[in-house]
Amino acid sequence: MNWSIAEVARMSGVTSRTLRHYDEIGLLPPAGIGSNGHRYYAEADLLRLQQILLMRELGVGLREIREVLDSQRDRVAVLREHHRRLLGERSRLQTLARTVARTIADLEKDEGSEDMTVQINRPENLFEGFEPSRYEAEVEAEVRERWPAAWEQSRQAVEGMTAEDTERWQREVTAQLIRMAEFMVAGAPADDPAVQTEVVAHYQGVCRFWTPNKAAYEGLAQRYVDDPQMRGNFEKIAEGLAEYLRAAMIVYAGARLS
């Protein structure tokens, strides 16, 4: 029995666009193409898709997944590696649960206080257990598709960073978000000169990896709000921060970028 790409998308939750991409890169070619040009998948393809999704859940890259599936490596060895990663993920989730529990306790203790700086001045506790690279990969994929030259620029910049560079950059980003949250709590409008000075620093930070034009920077601002995982990270610092940063970035893009 064969299933259409629409049926596979419905069953698996993977979009038709992603399935077409998997076909284009040779990761999941369909069993056949109908006279209408539609892709059709057999049972073996569904099993392969299940393996792809499992390895994606474990953070394995698409190129590595294809190599594993095409090389017919020892499946037991592959499953052992999956098991090792799952145990590591369990440990990370336990740490993340402790982080959330600690934040809840802090919020309950400070409930009713109008001084939000009590919450946002503890950045070292807010992000324990998070893996920003999980979300950055999604942004990278979008940049690669829409702005391939920018993606190559970003790739080269990341490869040139040492572990110390990465840690320093993450601290800078956290400190910058805290400053933005403090402006928001103080009621500063998005076009306030001091707020825009922070956005200048934010844009320059982005330019370390790729140089967005007006449309791209506005798109990044919108993604901060639309992506649940990214938005959630901002909300851990201060509620409404994603929308506030978006508004400030759009002001900057309209005034400074083309």
Backbone as a ProteinNet text record, in pm:
[ID]
protein_1_A
[PRIMARY]
MNWSIAEVARMSGVTSRTLRHYDEIGLLPPAGIGSNGHRYYAEADLLRLQQILLMRELGVGLREIREVLDSQRDRVAVLREHHRRLLGERSRLQTLARTVARTIADLEKDEGSEDMTVQINRPENLFEGFEPSRYEAEVEAEVRERWPAAWEQSRQAVEGMTAEDTERWQREVTAQLIRMAEFMVAGAPADDPAVQTEVVAHYQGVCRFWTPNKAAYEGLAQRYVDDPQMRGNFEKIAEGLAEYLRAAMIVYAGARLS
[TERTIARY]
84.2	0	87.1	50	122.6	36.1	103.4	34.6	83.8	-7.3	30.2	108.2	176	254.6	164.3	40.7	-52.5	-89.9	-109.3	-144.9	-28.8	92.9	210.5	227.2	205.3	215.1	113.5	-8.3	-112.4	-78.5	-29.1	0.6	118.9	221.4	347.5	359.9	282.7	299	409.6	478.3	583.1	517.3	551	485.7	524.7	437.6	467.9	593.6	612.1	731.7	858.1	855.8	972.3	994.2	886.6	899.9	960.7	919.8	979	1127.6	1161.3	1302.2	1382.4	1327.1	1395.4	1418.6	1324.4	1341.2	1452.6	1452.7	1551.4	1694.7	1715.4	1851.1	1885	1794.7	1821.7	1802.5	1740.4	1720.5	1600.1	1491.8	1370.1	1303	1358.7	1291.4	1164.1	1059.6	935	949.3	857.4	859.4	829.7	750.8	716.9	652.6	645.4	581.7	463.4	345	226.5	221.2	128.6	112.5	75.5	21.2	-14.8	102	218.9	336.9	347.8	249.4	250.9	341.2	403.9	489.9	405	445.7	377.2	480.1	444.1	537.9	488.1	582.1	550.2	577.6	546.5	564.9	710.6	803.5	945.5	984.3	920.4	948.7	898.8	781.8	729.5	821.2	876.3	969.1	1095.8	1141.3	1259.7	1231.2	1111.7	1074.7	1071.1	1023.1	1020.9	1162.2	1257.7	1396.4	1452.7	1416.5	1462.8	1413.3	1285.1	1227.3	1288.1	1316.8	1380	1516.5	1595.4	1729.1	1725.1	1624.2	1608.8	1576.1	1492.2	1460.4	1585.9	1682.6	1806.4	1910.7	1873.5	1964.5	2063.3	2041.6	2131.8	2103.4	2207.5	2191	2143.1	2083.7	2027.1	2133.9	2251.1	2357.3	2400.3	2415.1	2454.4	2345.5	2219.6	2108.8	2114.2	2135.4	2140.5	2255.4	2370.2	2484.8	2456.4	2389	2356	2259.9	2154.5	2052.8	2103.7	2186.6	2234.8	2348.3	2424.1	2539.4	2502.4	2376.3	2330.5	2423.5	2464.1	2545.5	2471.2	2545.8	2488.3	2376.8	2252.6	2139.9	2147.9	2202.7	2215.8	2310.8	2422	2517.5	2453.6	2373.3	2305.3	2207.8	2131.7	2035.9	2106.2	2221.7	2297.2	2333.6	2373.8	2407.4	2283.8	2170.5	2044.6	2013.2	2033.6	2003.5	2093	2219.3	2311.5	2265.1	2221.7	2175.2	2046.1	1959	1834.3	1862	1959.3	1994.9	2049.3	2128.3	2178.4	2066.3	1967.7	1853.9	1769.8	1756.7	1682.3	1748.1	1880	1951.9	1930.7	1932	1912.1	1771.9	1671.7	1534.2	1515.2	1585.1	1577.2	1634.4	1745.7	1804.4	1708.6	1646.4	1551.7	1431.8	1385.1	1272.9	1310.5	1433.3	1477.1	1483.4	1525.2	1531.9	1393.5	1295.2	1157.9	1102.9	1129.4	1079.9	1138.9	1267.6	1331.8	1271.9	1242.2	1182	1042.6	963.3	829.2	838.9	933.1	948.6	985.1	1073.5	1112.8	994.2	914.9	800.7	694.9	671.6	573.3	619.7	749.6	803.5	789.3	806.8	802.5	666.8	565.7	433.7	376.5	322.6	264.9	362.4	491	589	586.2	596.1	597.8	738.8	836.9	976.2	1015.9	1005.7	1035.7	1184.7	1269.6	1413.5	1454	1368.8	1398	1411.8	1326.6	1330.9	1441.4	1453.2	1541.4	1687.1	1718.4	1857.4	1923.8	1860.3	1920.5	1939.8	2012.2	2023.5	2092.2	2182.3	2254.9	2162.6	2047.4	1953.1	1844.1	1824.7	1711.8	1734.4	1860.6	1886.9	1953.9	1965	2026.9	1941.1	2002.5	1930.6	1882.3	1885.2	1843	1954.6	1916.1	2011.6	1977.2	2030	1997.1	2028.7	2129.2	2166.3	2052.6	1958.9	1845.2	1757.5	1746.6	1661.4	1737.6	1868.4	1950	1955.4	1947.9	1950.5	1831	1714.4	1596	1611.6	1667.2	1691.5	1791.7	1896.4	1998.8	1938.3	1846.6	1784.3	1705.5	1633.1	1553.9	1644.7	1751.5	1846.4	1909.7	1945.9	2011	1920.5	1791	1696.6	1669.4	1648	1607.6	1725.4	1837.7	1953.9	2080.7	2106.5	2220.1	2355.1	2376.6	2503.3	2519.4	2409.6	2413.4	2441.5	2383.4	2406.2	2553.4	2616.1	2758	2842.3	2807.7	2877.6	2864.7	2743.7	2719.6	2797.5	2798.6	2869	3017.2	3078.3	3220.6	3250.4	3159.6	3179.9	3172.5	3074	3056.9	3175.6	3223.4	3335.8	3462.5	3470.1	3588.1	3584.6	3475.5	3462.2	3517.4	3591.6	3637.3	3528.3	3549.1	3453	3443.7	3557.5	3558.5	3481.6	3498	3424	3273.3	3233.3	3090.8	3034.4	3107.2	3059.8	3050.6	3149.2	3147.6	3030.6	3005.7	2894.2	2761.1	2744.7	2619.5	2596.6	2703.4	2690.6	2653	2710.2	2677.6	2530.5	2482.5	2342.2	2250	2281.3	2198.5	2194.8	2311.5	2317.4	2237.3	2244.2	2171.7	2021.1	1974.2	1831.4	1782.4	1865.4	1828.1	1813.4	1905.5	1894.8	1767.8	1733.8	1611.1	1488.7	1492.2	1380.2	1365.3	1475.7	1469.9	1409.2	1443.5	1379.8	1229.2	1190.9	1048.8	974.5	1033.4	969.5	956.7	1055.7	1053.2	954.2	897.8	799.5	858.2	987.4	1049.2	989	949.1	893	1000.1	955	1048.5	1140.2	1095.5	1177.9	1259.5	1261.7	1344	1491.1	1565.9	1706.7	1790.5	1768.3	1845.3	1811.8	1683.7	1642.6	1704.2	1701.3	1757	1908.2	1974.6	2118	2142.7	2055.1	2066.6	2038.2	1943.5	1912.9	2030.9	2100.4	2222	2320.3	2338.2	2428.4	2376.5	2243.5	2184.6	2210.8	2188.4	2210	2356.3	2446.4	2589	2625.7	2558.7	2582.4	2537.6	2421.5	2373	2470.5	2525.3	2615.9	2747.8	2775	2892.9	2876.4	2751.3	2723.1	2668	2580.2	2528.1	2473.5	2461.4	2422.2	2282.7	2180.4	2043.4	2009.5	1929.9	1875.2	1747.3	1672.2	1552.8	1453.5	1422.1	1322.3	1369.2	1498.8	1550.7	1551.4	1587.5	1591.8	1450.7	1356	1217	1165.7	1208.9	1169.5	1224.2	1348.9	1407.4	1330	1292.4	1214.6	1081.4	1016.1	887.4	905	1016.8	1040.9	1058.1	1116.3	1130	993.2	890	754.5	682.4	698.1	619.5	671.5	803.3	860.2	838.4	762.2	730	853.5	955.3	1074.1	1155.7	1173.2	1245.5	1169.2	1040.7	957.8	964.3	961.5	967.7	1094.8	1206.9	1332.8	1329.4	1271.6	1258.9	1166.8	1058	961.2	1018.3	1122.3	1186.1	1255.5	1294.2	1356.8	1249.9	1153.1	1044	928.6	808.6	690.7	672.6	651.9	633.5	761	874.9	1003.1	1014.5	960.1	969.5	900.9	779.6	707.9	779.5	833.8	902.9	1027.6	1105	1224.7	1186.8	1080.7	1035.3	1002.4	926.3	888.2	1011.2	1109.2	1230.6	1311.5	1317.7	1392.4	1325.5	1193.1	1121.4	1142.7	1145.8	1176.4	1314.9	1409.9	1548.1	1556.5	1491.5	1497.1	1437	1326.7	1262.8	1347.6	1426.4	1504.4	1643.9	1702.2	1843.6	1872.9	1780.5	1811	1727.7	1771.9	1698.5	1690.2
-120	0	124.1	223.3	349.4	462.2	562.4	678.2	805.1	897.7	1025	1109	1212.1	1299.1	1369.3	1400	1464.1	1369.8	1242.5	1144.1	1122.1	1116.2	1098	1218.6	1337.7	1458.9	1456.3	1411.8	1406	1304	1187.1	1080.8	1114.4	1173.6	1193.5	1328.8	1427	1562.7	1639.4	1576.2	1643	1713.3	1837.5	1911.9	1857.7	1879.8	1838.4	1907.3	2032.2	2105.7	2036	1989.7	1920.2	1788.2	1716.2	1589.3	1610.2	1717.1	1746.9	1779.9	1850.8	1883.1	1755.9	1663.3	1536.2	1460	1469.5	1405.7	1473.8	1605.5	1681.5	1654.9	1631.7	1607.5	1458.3	1373.7	1230.9	1157.9	1221.7	1158.8	1065.3	1106.7	1025.2	1036.8	971.5	973.4	888.9	930.6	853.1	725.3	634.3	508	532.3	634.8	662.3	799.4	843.4	970	938.9	986.1	959.3	1042.3	1010.4	1084.8	1229.6	1254.2	1390.8	1467	1399.6	1463.6	1453.8	1389.7	1379.3	1264.5	1282.8	1180	1078.9	949.9	843.9	760.8	722.7	657	518	423.1	286.1	266.4	144.1	116	132.3	88.5	102.5	248.9	336.4	479.7	534.8	483.7	527.9	484.9	362.9	316.4	401	438	522.9	660.7	712.4	842.4	835.2	724.4	709.2	717.3	652.1	657.2	798.8	867.9	1006.1	1093.2	1078.4	1161.4	1127.7	1001.4	962.3	1028.7	1020.7	1079.2	1231.2	1290.6	1436	1476.6	1396.1	1422.7	1420.6	1340.3	1327.9	1429.7	1516.9	1623.1	1584.7	1471.3	1429.8	1511.5	1558.1	1638	1555.4	1622.7	1551.2	1476.4	1536.5	1468.9	1341.1	1346.8	1228.6	1122.6	1166	1070.3	994.8	1067.7	1002.1	903	941.3	851.4	724.3	739.6	622.6	530.7	587.9	506.4	442.9	515.8	464.6	364.8	376.9	288.8	154.1	144.9	19.9	-20.9	77.3	48.1	-45	-108.2	-198.7	-126.1	-169.9	-102.2	-107.1	-216.9	-226	-118.4	-98.9	4.4	142.6	163.8	291.6	313.5	207.4	218.4	241.6	181.2	206.7	354.6	412	554.5	638.8	600.2	669.3	661.5	542.3	522.7	612.6	621.3	706.7	852.2	896.9	1033.8	1057.1	956.9	970.9	985.4	909.6	921.7	1061.9	1114.3	1249.7	1351.8	1329.2	1419.6	1412.8	1292.8	1279.9	1362.4	1358.1	1436.1	1585.9	1628.9	1770.2	1814.9	1731.5	1766.8	1773.6	1688.2	1695.2	1827.6	1869.7	1999.1	2112.3	2102.3	2204.4	2211	2094.6	2091.7	2162.5	2141.3	2210.2	2361.4	2402.7	2545.2	2608	2541	2593.3	2597	2490.7	2486.8	2601.4	2630	2738.7	2873.2	2891.2	3015.9	3033	2923.5	2930	2971.8	2912.7	2946.4	3093.4	3143	3284	3375.4	3338.5	3422.2	3421.4	3305.8	3298.3	3379	3377.2	3452.1	3602	3644.6	3786.6	3830.7	3740.1	3771.7	3895.9	3983.8	4106.9	4222	4192.1	4300.9	4365.8	4497.2	4568.2	4576.9	4534.4	4545	4418.1	4419.5	4300.9	4273.1	4367.9	4343.7	4230.5	4195.8	4082.3	3956.4	3943.9	3825.9	3834.6	3947.6	3951.2	3969.1	3995.4	4011.4	3880.3	3767.8	3638.3	3557.7	3607	3538.3	3403.6	3387	3260.3	3145.2	3176.8	3072.2	3047.6	3143.5	3134.5	3036.6	3012	2938.9	2803.8	2758.4	2629.1	2518	2436.1	2325	2353.2	2480.5	2513.6	2483.6	2456.5	2433.4	2526.4	2649.1	2743.8	2690	2601.5	2550.6	2474.8	2419.3	2347.7	2442.3	2568.7	2664.7	2737.8	2759.2	2828.6	2748.5	2614.5	2532.4	2562.2	2587.9	2619.4	2754.2	2851.2	2981.8	2967.7	2888.4	2868.8	2809.2	2711.1	2648.2	2750.4	2839.6	2940.6	3040.3	3081.8	3174.7	3110.1	2983.1	2913.4	2908.6	2889.3	2878.6	3014	3117.3	3247	3334.9	3322.5	3407	3320.6	3243.7	3150.1	3217	3337.5	3406.3	3440.8	3482.4	3515	3389.6	3277.6	3153.2	3114.6	3128.3	3094.1	3185.5	3312	3407	3365.9	3325.9	3283.8	3157.3	3062.6	2936.3	2959.9	3044.3	3071.7	3139.9	3230.4	3300.5	3204.5	3113.4	3018.2	2923.6	2876	2784.1	2848.6	2981.2	3050.9	3082	3048.8	3080	2967.4	3005	2908.3	2888.9	2792.7	2771.4	2895.6	2960.5	3083.6	3194.4	3202.9	3303.2	3280.6	3154.9	3122.1	3157.3	3122.3	3152.1	3302.8	3377.5	3522.6	3583.6	3533	3583.6	3556.6	3437.2	3404.2	3495.2	3527.4	3618.1	3758.2	3801	3933.2	3941.4	3836.4	3834.3	3836.9	3756.9	3754.7	3891.7	3954.4	4087.1	4188.4	4177.5	4271.8	4254.2	4131.1	4105.8	4156.8	4144.4	4195.7	4347.4	4415	4561.2	4599.7	4523.8	4551.7	4531.3	4426.6	4400.8	4514	4568.7	4679.2	4803.7	4829.7	4940.8	4918.2	4793.7	4761.9	4783.3	4734.1	4747.9	4895.6	4976	5119	5195.6	5130.4	5194.5	5273.6	5250.5	5322.4	5275.3	5367	5325.5	5263.8	5187.6	5116.5	5210	5333.5	5426.9	5519.7	5493.5	5572.8	5561.2	5670.2	5665.6	5562.6	5550.8	5454.2	5311.1	5285.9	5153.3	5124.7	5223.8	5205.4	5185.1	5242.2	5216.7	5068.7	5006.7	4863.3	4782.7	4831.1	4760	4768.1	4881.1	4892.9	4782.6	4764.7	4659.6	4521.5	4502.6	4374.4	4348.3	4448.8	4431.8	4401.4	4471.3	4445.6	4304.4	4255.3	4117.9	4018	4043.5	3956.8	3959.1	4077.4	4093.7	4020.1	3973.4	3888.5	3756.8	3719.4	3591	3606.7	3704.3	3734	3875.9	3937.3	4078.1	4090.1	4102	4109.6	4247.4	4248.6	4375	4405.1	4505.6	4547	4432	4366.4	4258.2	4142.3	4108.7	3995.5	4025.1	4147.6	4183.3	4188.4	4239.2	4238.4	4094.7	4007.9	3867.9	3799.8	3832.8	3778.3	3826.4	3953.6	4009.3	3936	3907.6	3837.1	3694.4	3633	3494.9	3486.1	3589.8	3591.8	3577.1	3630.8	3626.6	3498.3	3456.6	3344.8	3208.5	3195.3	3065.9	3040.6	2937.7	2916.1	2897.6	2830.5	2803.9	2931.1	3009.5	3135.4	3229.6	3241.6	3330.2	3288.2	3158.1	3108.5	3149.3	3148.4	3190.4	3337.5	3422.3	3564.4	3582	3505.8	3520.2	3477.5	3393	3355	3475.3	3572.5	3693.3	3790.9	3819.1	3908.9	3888.7	3881.8	3862.5	3981.5	3951.8	4056.3	4102	4042.6	4087.9	4060	3947.4	3914.7	4021.7	4062.8	4166.6	4301.5	4330.6	4459.1	4465.3	4356.6	4353.6	4360.6	4289.9	4296.5	4440.2	4510.2	4647.3	4736.3	4718.6	4800.4	4768.5	4641.6	4601.6	4655.3	4655.7	4706.5	4856.5	4928.4	5072	5093	5015.2	5026.9	4994	4885.6	4844.4	4952.6	5011.8	5115.2	5240.6	5270	5393.9	5376.6	5256.2	5240.9	5146.8	5055.6	4952.3	4970.1	4905.4	4914.7	4776.4
0	0	0	-78.1	-83.2	-26.8	29.3	86.2	17.2	-4.8	-67.4	32.3	-19.3	67.4	169.2	128.2	220.7	334.1	301.8	404.1	500.6	445.6	531.5	623.5	569.3	650.2	763.7	732.5	834.8	942	902.7	998.1	1087.1	1029.4	1100.8	1168.6	1119.7	1170.9	1102.9	1007.9	930.6	812.8	789	682.3	545.3	447.7	310.1	259.4	300.7	259.9	310	435.8	490.1	419.5	389.5	317.9	180	112.3	-18.6	-3.4	104.4	129.5	154.4	232.6	258.2	128	35.7	-95.2	-173.5	-173.1	-251.4	-206.6	-76.5	-26.9	-21.2	-70.8	-76.6	53.6	151.7	281.5	281.3	216.5	213.5	77.2	-25.3	-155.2	-150	-217.7	-215.9	-297.5	-274.2	-349.3	-496	-525	-664.2	-679.3	-804.2	-839.2	-929.6	-892.3	-971.2	-1098.5	-1187	-1312.3	-1287.3	-1168.6	-1131.8	-1070.9	-1060.7	-1005	-854.6	-790	-644.6	-599.2	-485.1	-426.5	-349.8	-359	-286.7	-210.8	-88.6	1.6	38.4	44.5	82.3	230.9	280.6	422.8	464.4	378.5	410.7	427.6	350.2	361.5	495.1	540.4	669.3	783.6	772.5	875.1	875.8	755.9	746.7	807.1	780	836.3	988.4	1042.5	1187.9	1244.5	1177.2	1223	1212.5	1105.9	1087.8	1203.4	1235.8	1341.8	1477.6	1501.3	1626.4	1639.9	1533.5	1539.9	1544.7	1481.2	1491.8	1634.6	1702.4	1842.4	1928.3	1888.2	1964	1921.2	1829.6	1789.2	1681.5	1613.4	1506.6	1381.2	1314.3	1193.7	1075.7	977.2	862.5	784.1	769.5	694.6	764.3	897.2	973.1	967.5	972.6	964.5	832.3	724.2	593	586.5	643	641.9	719.5	834.3	916	841.7	785	719.4	589.9	516.1	387.8	402.8	511.3	527.6	586.9	634.5	697.6	812.2	891.7	1008.1	1102.6	1190.2	1288.8	1364.6	1345.8	1407.2	1560.6	1614.6	1759.6	1810.2	1738.7	1779.1	1771.6	1666.9	1651.9	1766	1801	1910	2044.2	2062.4	2185.4	2195.8	2083.7	2083.3	2112.7	2055.8	2085.1	2234.9	2290.7	2432.5	2517.9	2482.4	2557.2	2552.1	2435.7	2421.3	2499.8	2501.1	2576.5	2725.8	2776	2916.7	2946.1	2852.7	2869.6	2866.5	2778.3	2769.6	2896.2	2954	3078.9	3188.5	3192.9	3293	3271.9	3144.2	3114.1	3154.4	3126.9	3161.6	3312.9	3385.4	3531.3	3581.4	3520.9	3557	3522.4	3404.2	3361.4	3455.8	3501.3	3595.1	3725.1	3771.2	3892.6	3870.7	3750.7	3718.9	3725	3663.8	3663.6	3805.9	3883.5	4021.3	4102.7	4081.1	4153.8	4115.5	3984.7	3938.4	3997.2	4000.4	4059.8	4206	4279.1	4420.8	4438.7	4351.3	4359.5	4330.7	4228.6	4192.6	4302	4360.2	4468.4	4589.3	4616.1	4729.6	4707.8	4580	4548.6	4495.1	4499.5	4444.7	4512.3	4430.8	4483	4483.3	4460.9	4455.9	4319.2	4314.2	4186.3	4128.8	4204.8	4161.7	4088	3953.8	3875	3868.2	3909	3903	3995.7	4092.8	4180.4	4097.6	3996.1	3910.1	3805.7	3738.6	3622.2	3658.1	3783.6	3821.8	3862.6	3831.2	3862	3733.7	3635.6	3506.3	3515.6	3612.7	3621.9	3659.7	3720.9	3759.8	3656.1	3567	3474.8	3360.6	3325	3201.2	3221.1	3346.1	3370.1	3310.1	3228.4	3165.5	3026	2983	2847.2	2747.8	2624.3	2517.1	2401.6	2401.5	2294.8	2155.9	2145	2012.9	1947.5	2027.4	1970.5	1890.5	1936.2	1869.7	1759.5	1784.3	1684.7	1554.6	1564.8	1444.7	1355.7	1416.7	1338.4	1267.7	1340.5	1279.5	1165.5	1188.1	1086.1	959.2	976	859.8	778.7	849.6	779.8	707.5	775.4	712.6	590.4	602.6	490.8	369.4	394.1	283.2	218.9	300.6	246.7	207.1	282.2	255	258.5	152.4	153.9	178.2	124.4	147.4	294.8	358.3	500.7	583.4	541.7	614.3	609.6	493.7	481.2	569.1	574.1	660.1	806.7	845.3	983	1015.7	923.2	946.2	970.5	890	904.7	1037.9	1078.9	1205.8	1323.8	1320.4	1430.8	1438.4	1323.7	1322.6	1376.7	1367.1	1415.9	1563.6	1632.4	1774.4	1860.7	1963.6	2062.1	2167.5	2256.4	2364.6	2453.2	2474.4	2555.2	2484.4	2351.8	2274.1	2288.2	2277.8	2286.1	2423	2528.7	2663.7	2685.4	2636.5	2653.3	2577.1	2456.5	2376.2	2445.1	2502.2	2570.5	2691.4	2763.7	2877.9	2831.4	2719.3	2666.6	2626.3	2560.6	2518.5	2639.5	2741.5	2862.2	2928.6	2941.5	3004	2923.7	2791.8	2706.1	2722	2729	2746.3	2881.8	2982.5	3114.3	3108.6	3039.6	3027.4	2953.3	2847.1	2773.3	2863.2	2945.3	3036.1	3136.7	3181.8	3277.8	3213.6	3086.4	3014	3004.5	2973.6	2958.5	3089.2	3199.8	3330	3368	3327.6	3358.4	3271.6	3170.4	3084.3	2970.2	2937	2826	2694.5	2604.9	2475.5	2386.5	2287.1	2200.9	2124	2096.6	2020.6	2110.2	2240.4	2331.3	2289.7	2288.3	2244.2	2320.1	2450.7	2527.9	2486	2458.7	2412	2275.7	2188.7	2055.1	2058.1	2157.9	2173.2	2200.8	2281.7	2306.6	2179.9	2098.7	1974.8	1878.4	1878.2	1796.4	1835.2	1966.7	2014.2	1974.4	1980.6	1940.2	1792.8	1708.8	1565	1536.6	1603.4	1583.5	1626.2	1732.9	1774.8	1670.6	1609.7	1502.5	1384.8	1357.3	1243.2	1261.8	1382.3	1401.4	1327.9	1300.6	1237.3	1096.3	1074.7	941	944.5	827.2	820.4	761	845.6	794.3	739.5	630.9	582.8	661.6	618.7	692.3	706.4	593.8	596.8	683.2	674	750.4	899.6	936.6	1078.8	1137.7	1059.5	1104.4	1116	1022.7	1030.2	1154.5	1191.1	1313	1435.4	1434.5	1545.7	1561.5	1450.4	1455.6	1503.3	1467	1508.5	1660.4	1720.3	1865.3	1932.6	1869.4	1925.9	1885.9	1760.3	1708	1751.9	1766.9	1802.5	1952.4	1989.8	2131.2	2218.7	2165.6	2246.8	2267.5	2160.8	2175.6	2267.1	2241.8	2323.5	2470.9	2494.9	2631.1	2701.8	2630.5	2691.9	2731.5	2645.1	2678.8	2799.6	2801.7	2909.3	3044	3042.4	3167.3	3231.3	3150.1	3203.4	3249.7	3163.5	3201.5	3104.6	3157.6	3074.7	2980.1	2851.7	2752.3	2685.9	2724.6	2669.3	2519.9	2473.2	2330.3	2246	2285.6	2211	2219.7	2335.8	2354.5	2265.7	2263.5	2179.8	2032.7	1995.4	1856.2	1816.8	1900.4	1869.6	1853.4	1942.5	1935.4	1810.5	1772.8	1653.1	1526.9	1523.8	1406.5	1391.7	1505.2	1499.8	1440.8	1488	1440.1	1290.2	1249.8	1108.7	1019.5	1062.2	981.3	968.8	1074.1	1073.8	1016.4	1030.3	998.3	881.1	849.5	750.6	624.3	518.9	391	327.4
[MASK]
++++++++++++++++++++++++++++++++++++++++++++++++++++++++++++++++++++++++++++++++++++++++++++++++++++++++++++++++++++++++++++++++++++++++++++++++++++++++++++++++++++++++++++++++++++++++++++++++++++++++++++++++++++++++++++++++++++++++++++++++++++++++++++++++++

